[in-house]
Amino acid sequence: MSNVVKFPSPPIRPNLANCRKALELCEGNPQHLLFVAFNGLQLVFNRAPTTGGDPEQATVDRLAIAFFALAELLGVPEVPEALL
């Protein structure tokens, strides 16, 4: 059995301000960044409910936060935002 996340139409862009705030809380700590990346993916995979707002936007933001956290761990924090 697989979980399929449907791509929204029109595409939803991540809220970059909120994504940056989430990463600032990590203060560059590799353990915190890895924790945030892992949990961001887990929340999407398990389709965790949101407490308010658009669930599709929350999914996109969670994926973006995980992507940005991994990029910071790899030492290329400016590249992911350029791809968006």
C-alpha positions as CSV (number, residue, x, y, z in Angstrom):
1,M,0.0,0.0,0.0
2,S,1.3,3.4,-0.8
3,N,0.4,7.0,0.2
4,V,0.0,9.3,-2.8
5,V,0.0,13.0,-2.3
6,K,-1.8,14.7,-5.1
7,F,-0.2,17.7,-6.7
8,P,-2.5,20.7,-6.2
9,S,-3.7,22.6,-9.2
10,P,-2.8,25.5,-9.5
11,P,0.6,24.8,-7.8
12,I,1.0,26.0,-4.2
13,R,4.2,27.8,-3.3
14,P,5.7,27.4,0.2
15,N,5.4,30.2,2.6
16,L,9.1,31.1,2.7
17,A,8.8,33.4,5.7
18,N,7.3,30.6,7.9
19,C,9.9,28.1,6.6
20,R,12.8,30.4,7.5
21,K,11.3,30.9,10.9
22,A,11.2,27.2,11.5
23,L,14.8,26.8,10.5
24,E,16.0,29.8,12.6
25,L,14.8,27.9,15.6
26,C,17.4,25.2,14.9
27,E,20.2,27.8,15.1
28,G,22.3,25.7,12.7
29,N,22.5,22.8,15.1
30,P,22.8,19.6,12.8
31,Q,20.8,17.5,15.3
32,H,18.0,20.0,15.3
33,L,18.0,20.3,11.5
34,L,17.9,16.6,11.0
35,F,15.1,16.3,13.6
36,V,13.1,19.0,11.7
37,A,13.7,17.4,8.4
38,F,12.6,13.9,9.6
39,N,9.5,15.2,11.4
40,G,8.5,17.4,8.5
41,L,8.5,14.3,6.2
42,Q,6.7,12.2,8.9
43,L,3.9,14.7,9.2
44,V,3.4,14.6,5.4
45,F,3.6,10.8,5.2
46,N,1.2,10.3,8.1
47,R,-1.1,13.1,6.8
48,A,-1.1,14.8,10.2
49,P,-4.0,17.1,10.6
50,T,-3.6,20.9,10.8
51,T,-5.1,23.0,13.6
52,G,-6.2,25.7,11.2
53,G,-5.6,27.0,7.7
54,D,-5.3,25.2,4.4
55,P,-4.1,21.5,4.8
56,E,-2.6,21.6,1.3
57,Q,-0.5,24.7,2.2
58,A,0.6,23.0,5.4
59,T,1.7,19.9,3.4
60,V,3.8,22.1,1.0
61,D,5.3,24.0,3.9
62,R,6.2,20.9,5.8
63,L,7.9,19.4,2.7
64,A,9.7,22.7,2.0
65,I,11.0,22.9,5.6
66,A,12.4,19.4,5.4
67,F,14.0,20.2,2.1
68,F,15.6,23.4,3.4
69,A,16.8,21.7,6.6
70,L,18.5,19.0,4.6
71,A,20.0,21.7,2.3
72,E,21.4,23.5,5.3
73,L,22.9,20.3,6.7
74,L,24.6,19.7,3.3
75,G,26.0,23.3,3.3
76,V,23.9,24.7,0.4
77,P,21.2,26.7,2.1
78,E,20.7,29.3,-0.7
79,V,20.2,26.7,-3.5
80,P,16.7,25.4,-2.5
81,E,15.0,28.8,-2.5
82,A,16.6,29.5,-5.9
83,L,14.8,26.3,-7.2
84,L,11.4,27.7,-6.2
